[in-house]
Amino acid sequence: MKRLIFLIFGLLILRLFINAQIVNTQAPKGFDSLREGIQRGEIETIYYDSKTVGVKRKALIYTPPSFSRNKKYPVLYLLHGGGGDEKEWFKKSLPQIMDNLYAEKKVQHMIIVLPNGRAIKDDRAKSKISNKIKKEAFVIFEHDLINDLIPFIEVNYPVLKDRHNRAIAGLSMGGGQALNFGLGNIDKFAWVGGFSAARNTKKPELLVPNPEELTAKLKLLWVSCGDQDNLIKISQRTHDFLKVNKVPHIFYIEPGKHDFKVWKNDLYLFSQLLFKPVDPLYFKSIGD
């Protein structure tokens, strides 16, 4: 009897410990700083033929420390916001965040692709093209991504080509794209993350027309937003629909506004969950 009591007590302590680890949802100080004495990944610029747009388009590629072409890697397609471009995440410390996570052995080795989410010939963030055309270009990017960029990556890099090893995430406008494209192409993506998704995000009933299929096929669905963000209603309505329809997902309202303090924290947390089993306790601890 005493042995049974000790066993139950031990399990309760273990569960509390696991939950304590899970709900630690703020990155530690220095997580995005350049750290000396560790191996680093590499960033390179690539140009791919876009039949969708009719020109060669540019993207950045982050390959992890100790990258080898003799090994195959899963891929994360990471999208920028409405005022950014393929360099936005790079300028906001993506290499440092990922290098530090690798040094701490907290993430699976993966290739990260940073595209330009405007599928248009003049895809500069500050181009003089009308906002209407720019918004349309963000929609058209779905075809460019699926039909042009992903095939290019899979021909030119040693990557795993099944949906289980392909993720998509993004911030703001890119967060809306990630949810729209990821959930709209679950034959292509099994891991989806929307950070502070913007107004381009489809309404939930269009985003998730078949909750049962999504539940069966998706490995991870992450929806997050800052608690002081004016766009929080977008994430909230998505979460509410998913919850009612019993679609497993992580819903995280974190301290902050519509800025990179929030999005870098999202990347830090989200990347650690990719391409590995996700403990169901995590869903219960971080969501409501």
Secondary structure, DSSP 8 states (H G I E B T S, - for coil): -HHHHHHHHHHHHHHHHHHHHHT--S--TTTTS--TTS---EEEEEEEEETTTTEEEEEEEEE-TT--TTS-B-EEEEE--TT--TTHHHHTTHHHHHHHHHHTT-S---EEEEE-S--SSS--TT-SS-HHHHHHHHHHHHHHIIIIIHHHHHHHS-B--SGGGEEEEEETHHHHHHHHHHHH-TTT-SEEEEES--TTS--HHHH-S-HHHHHHH-SEEEEEEETT-TTHHHHHHHHHHHHHTT---EEEEES--SSHHHHHHHHHHHHHHTTS---HHHHHHH--
